[in-house]
Amino acid sequence: MRSIWNGAISFGLVSIPIKLVNATESHAISFRQIHTEDNGRIRYRKVCEVEDREVSQSEIGKAYEDADGTIVPITDEDLSHLPIPTARTIEIVAFVPADKIDPLQMGSAYYLAASGAPAAKPYTLLREALKRSNKVAIAKFALRGRERLGMLRVVGDAIAMHALLWPDEVRAPEGVAPDVDVKIRDKELDLADALMDTLGEVEMADLHDEYREALEEVIAAKAAGEAPPQAPEPAKGGKVLDLMAALENSVRAARESREPSGEAEVRSLPDRRSTPKETGTKKSTSTARKTTAKKTPARKSTSKSTEPAKKGTARSSTAKASTAKASTAKASTGSSGTGSSGTGKKTAAKKTAARKRSA
């Protein structure tokens, strides 16, 4: 990596010679402006408005334009007298917790490389001190003709510096938030939390610029004289009419996208209209009716076998048996066949006792 600035870190009375290198690089694809008729390059020329002619770089200087349009020339000699003590020094002014830095202030990132063997020891000392304290260093430095604010932190085995905006360069978020009274229900927050948990985390290394990759394919196809590939149309977003429904659908879609694909198992539910308990009741009722019907002829034969002198008594017993049969039929509707058999035995015992009294 090529250094863009040479200087030193001022750490109290300790001076650490360093080189400043860019920590990031842009992979964006740049285009040239051309004349569409003949593909000729379009270039910008620097022309003096007073003389209406092109001027070279050596003839170009700096100036400040006042609000009324007045031009105030500023020379390099004028700038050389400005008090910039950090012209070649990164001066550490404080150590603060990392959460004290507003991410809105963070700008370009640089790596600070130790310049030569003598810088290795103090460089390592500062790095380890930052690690153990869990703090970042706030520093001032000058780059490209102006003083800037920076934050030093540890990245791996190196020290990185982020250029920071001055606090008065960060705008207050006035007029940005909704100016209406909005009430959020707990259920809506619960669904939002569920959506966040379902989406989960992501490995930052897995993220990539899909637009740049598609643009490279278009350029390669055009260079080969082929038709550029057609990208699928993005899904159209609908209007959010019901926030709860949108959250529920989002959670459902996120869960389905993360679940392994496979065929679902379909199971038939039992028919609640014919349960085993009800079936048994119906069978016992029909059985009781059949048992009662079968026992009726037996009672008639018993009354016929009685002596003629005892017909009155037999008729009385038969009447009692008919009454018993009616009560037995009612009781057997809600009970089993075994209960009907027990009632028949009691009736037979009463008949036997009546015959003995008549004799």
C-alpha positions in Angstrom: 0.0 0.0 0.0 1.3 3.4 -1.0 1.5 6.0 1.8 -0.3 9.3 1.2 1.1 11.2 4.2 4.2 11.0 6.4 4.5 12.3 9.9 4.5 11.1 13.6 2.0 10.3 16.4 2.5 12.6 19.4 1.7 10.5 22.5 2.7 12.8 25.3 6.5 13.1 25.1 6.6 9.9 22.9 6.9 10.5 19.2 6.1 7.6 16.8 7.1 8.0 13.2 4.3 6.7 11.0 3.0 6.5 7.4 -0.6 7.1 6.5 -2.2 4.7 4.0 -5.8 4.3 2.8 -7.6 1.5 4.6 -10.4 1.3 2.0 -10.7 1.1 -1.7 -13.5 1.6 -4.1 -14.6 -1.1 -6.5 -17.1 1.1 -8.3 -17.0 1.0 -12.1 -16.4 4.4 -13.6 -17.5 5.6 -17.0 -16.1 8.0 -19.5 -18.2 10.6 -21.3 -18.1 10.1 -25.1 -19.5 11.6 -28.2 -22.3 9.2 -29.2 -21.7 9.7 -33.0 -18.1 8.7 -33.1 -17.2 7.5 -29.6 -14.8 10.4 -29.2 -13.8 11.3 -25.6 -15.4 14.4 -24.0 -12.9 16.4 -22.0 -13.2 19.5 -19.9 -10.9 22.3 -20.6 -10.0 25.1 -18.1 -10.8 28.3 -19.8 -10.3 31.9 -18.4 -13.6 33.8 -18.7 -11.9 37.1 -19.0 -9.5 36.2 -21.9 -11.7 33.3 -23.2 -8.7 31.0 -23.6 -7.5 27.7 -22.1 -5.0 28.1 -19.3 -2.4 25.6 -17.9 -2.3 24.3 -14.3 0.6 26.6 -13.5 -1.6 29.6 -14.2 -4.3 28.5 -11.8 -4.5 29.8 -8.2 -7.0 29.9 -5.3 -9.5 32.6 -4.4 -12.5 33.1 -2.0 -15.8 34.3 -3.5 -17.7 36.6 -1.1 -21.4 36.6 -0.8 -21.7 39.6 -3.2 -19.5 37.9 -5.8 -16.3 39.7 -4.9 -13.2 37.5 -5.6 -10.5 37.5 -2.8 -7.2 35.9 -4.0 -5.5 33.6 -1.5 -1.8 32.7 -2.2 0.2 29.8 -0.9 2.3 32.3 1.1 -0.9 33.5 2.8 -1.7 30.0 3.9 1.9 29.2 5.1 1.5 31.7 7.9 -1.6 30.0 9.4 -1.0 28.4 12.8 -1.3 24.6 12.1 0.8 22.8 14.7 -0.5 19.4 13.4 0.9 19.9 9.9 3.0 16.8 10.2 1.8 15.4 13.5 -1.1 13.4 14.7 -1.6 14.8 18.2 -3.5 12.7 20.7 -5.6 14.9 22.9 -7.7 12.4 24.9 -8.7 8.8 25.4 -12.5 8.1 25.6 -14.8 5.0 25.4 -15.7 4.0 21.9 -19.4 4.6 22.4 -18.8 8.2 23.0 -18.1 8.7 19.3 -21.3 9.4 17.2 -21.1 7.2 14.1 -22.4 10.2 12.1 -19.0 11.8 12.7 -17.0 9.0 11.2 -15.5 9.5 7.7 -12.6 8.1 5.8 -10.5 5.3 7.3 -6.7 5.0 7.3 -4.0 2.6 8.5 -1.1 4.0 10.5 2.0 2.1 9.6 5.2 2.2 11.7 7.9 4.0 9.8 11.2 2.1 10.3 12.5 -0.1 13.1 12.8 2.6 15.8 9.0 3.1 15.6 8.2 -0.5 16.3 8.5 -0.3 20.1 6.4 2.9 20.8 3.9 1.8 18.1 3.4 -1.6 19.9 3.1 0.2 23.2 0.3 2.5 22.0 -1.5 -0.4 20.4 -1.4 -2.6 23.6 -2.4 0.4 25.8 -5.5 0.9 23.6 -6.4 -2.8 23.8 -6.1 -3.0 27.6 -8.1 0.2 28.2 -10.9 -0.6 25.8 -10.7 3.0 24.7 -10.1 5.0 21.5 -7.7 7.9 21.1 -9.0 11.3 19.9 -6.4 13.2 17.9 -5.9 16.2 15.7 -4.1 16.1 12.4 -3.7 18.2 9.2 -4.3 16.7 5.7 -4.8 18.5 2.4 -4.4 22.0 3.7 -6.9 21.8 6.7 -6.9 20.6 10.3 -9.0 17.5 11.0 -10.3 15.4 13.9 -9.4 11.8 14.1 -10.1 8.6 16.1 -7.4 6.0 16.6 -8.4 2.4 17.4 -6.9 -1.1 17.1 -7.7 -3.3 14.1 -6.0 -6.7 14.4 -2.3 -5.9 15.0 -2.5 -2.5 13.4 -3.7 1.0 14.5 -6.4 2.5 12.3 -7.5 6.1 12.2 -10.9 7.4 11.2 -11.3 10.9 10.1 -14.1 12.6 12.1 -16.3 15.5 11.4 -16.1 18.3 13.9 -19.1 18.3 16.3 -20.6 21.5 14.8 -20.5 19.9 11.3 -23.2 17.3 12.3 -26.7 18.6 11.8 -29.4 18.1 14.4 -32.2 15.9 13.2 -34.8 18.6 13.5 -37.9 18.1 11.3 -36.9 14.6 10.3 -38.9 12.5 12.7 -42.7 12.3 12.3 -44.5 15.3 13.8 -47.7 13.4 14.7 -48.5 11.5 17.8 -48.0 7.8 17.1 -48.8 5.0 19.6 -47.1 1.6 19.2 -48.8 -1.4 20.9 -46.9 -4.1 22.7 -48.1 -6.7 20.2 -46.6 -4.7 17.3 -43.3 -4.5 19.2 -43.4 -8.2 19.8 -43.9 -8.9 16.1 -41.1 -6.5 15.2 -38.8 -8.4 17.7 -39.9 -11.7 16.3 -39.0 -10.5 12.8 -35.6 -9.3 13.9 -35.0 -12.7 15.6 -36.1 -14.6 12.5 -33.9 -12.6 10.2 -31.0 -13.2 12.6 -27.4 -12.1 12.0 -25.3 -12.2 8.8 -21.6 -12.6 8.1 -20.4 -9.3 6.8 -17.9 -11.1 4.5 -20.8 -12.8 2.7 -22.3 -9.4 1.5 -21.3 -8.3 -1.9 -22.3 -5.7 -4.5 -24.8 -7.5 -6.8 -25.2 -4.4 -8.9 -21.5 -4.2 -9.8 -21.4 -7.9 -10.6 -24.4 -7.5 -13.0 -22.8 -4.4 -14.5 -19.6 -6.3 -15.2 -21.6 -9.0 -17.0 -23.2 -6.3 -19.2 -19.8 -4.8 -20.1 -18.4 -8.3 -20.9 -21.3 -9.1 -23.1 -21.2 -5.8 -25.0 -17.4 -6.2 -25.4 -18.0 -9.7 -27.0 -20.7 -8.4 -29.3 -23.4 -10.2 -27.5 -26.8 -9.1 -26.2 -26.6 -8.0 -22.5 -28.4 -10.3 -20.0 -31.8 -9.3 -18.9 -32.2 -8.8 -15.2 -35.4 -9.9 -13.5 -37.8 -7.2 -12.6 -37.8 -6.3 -8.9 -40.9 -7.1 -6.9 -43.3 -4.2 -6.6 -43.9 -3.2 -3.0 -47.5 -2.7 -2.1 -49.1 -0.1 0.1 -49.0 -0.9 3.8 -52.6 -0.8 4.9 -52.4 -2.9 8.0 -49.1 -2.7 10.0 -50.0 -5.8 12.0 -50.7 -7.9 8.9 -47.5 -6.7 7.2 -45.5 -7.6 10.3 -47.1 -11.1 10.5 -46.6 -11.7 6.8 -43.0 -10.6 7.1 -42.3 -13.0 10.0 -44.0 -15.8 8.2 -42.0 -15.2 5.0 -38.7 -14.9 6.9 -39.4 -18.2 8.7 -40.3 -20.0 5.5 -37.2 -18.8 3.7 -35.0 -20.1 6.5 -36.7 -23.5 7.0 -35.4 -26.5 5.0 -37.4 -27.4 2.0 -39.3 -30.7 2.0 -42.8 -32.3 1.6 -45.2 -31.8 4.4 -46.7 -34.8 6.2 -50.5 -34.8 6.0 -52.4 -36.7 8.7 -56.2 -37.3 8.7 -58.1 -36.1 11.8 -60.4 -38.6 13.7 -64.2 -38.3 13.0 -65.7 -36.7 16.1 -69.2 -37.7 15.1 -68.7 -41.4 15.9 -66.5 -41.8 19.0 -65.9 -45.3 20.6 -67.9 -44.2 23.7 -71.0 -43.3 21.7 -70.8 -46.4 19.6 -70.7 -48.6 22.7 -73.8 -46.9 24.1 -75.8 -47.5 21.0 -74.8 -51.2 20.9 -75.7 -51.8 24.6 -79.1 -50.1 24.1 -80.0 -52.4 21.1 -78.7 -55.4 23.0 -80.9 -54.5 26.0 -84.0 -54.3 23.7 -83.3 -57.7 22.2 -82.8 -59.3 25.6 -86.1 -57.9 26.8 -87.9 -59.1 23.7 -86.5 -62.6 24.2 -87.5 -62.8 27.8 -91.2 -61.9 27.2 -92.2 -65.4 25.9 -90.6 -67.1 28.9 -92.8 -65.1 31.2 -96.0 -66.1 29.3 -95.1 -69.8 29.4 -94.7 -69.5 33.2 -98.2 -68.1 33.6 -99.7 -70.9 31.4 -98.2 -73.7 33.4 -100.0 -72.6 36.6 -103.1 -74.5 37.9 -106.6 -73.3 36.8 -107.5 -72.4 40.4 -104.7 -70.1 40.6 -105.5 -68.0 37.4 -106.5 -64.9 39.4 -103.2 -65.0 41.1 -101.4 -65.5 37.8 -103.2 -62.6 36.2 -102.1 -60.4 39.1 -98.6 -61.6 38.7 -98.8 -61.0 34.9 -99.9 -57.4 35.5 -97.1 -56.9 37.9 -94.7 -58.4 35.3 -96.0 -56.0 32.6 -95.4 -53.1 34.9 -91.9 -54.4 35.6 -91.3 -54.8 31.9 -92.2 -51.2 31.2 -89.9 -49.9 34.0 -87.1 -52.3 32.8 -87.4 -51.0 29.2 -87.0 -47.4 30.4 -84.0 -48.3 32.6 -82.4 -50.3 29.8 -82.3 -47.3 27.5 -79.4 -45.7 29.6 -77.8 -48.9 30.8 -76.3 -52.2 29.5 -77.9 -55.6 28.8 -76.6 -57.0 32.0 -78.9 -54.7 34.0 -82.0 -56.0 32.2 -81.1 -59.7 33.0 -80.9 -58.8 36.7 -84.4 -57.3 36.7 -85.8 -60.5 35.0 -84.4 -62.7 37.8 -86.1 -60.6 40.5 -89.5 -60.9 38.8 -89.2 -64.7 38.6 -88.4 -64.8 42.3 -91.6 -62.8 43.1 -93.7 -65.2 41.0 -92.4 -68.2 42.9 -93.1 -66.6 46.3 -96.7 -65.8 45.1 -97.3 -69.5 44.1 -96.2 -70.7 47.5 -98.6 -68.4 49.3 -101.5 -69.5 47.1 -100.7 -73.2 47.9 
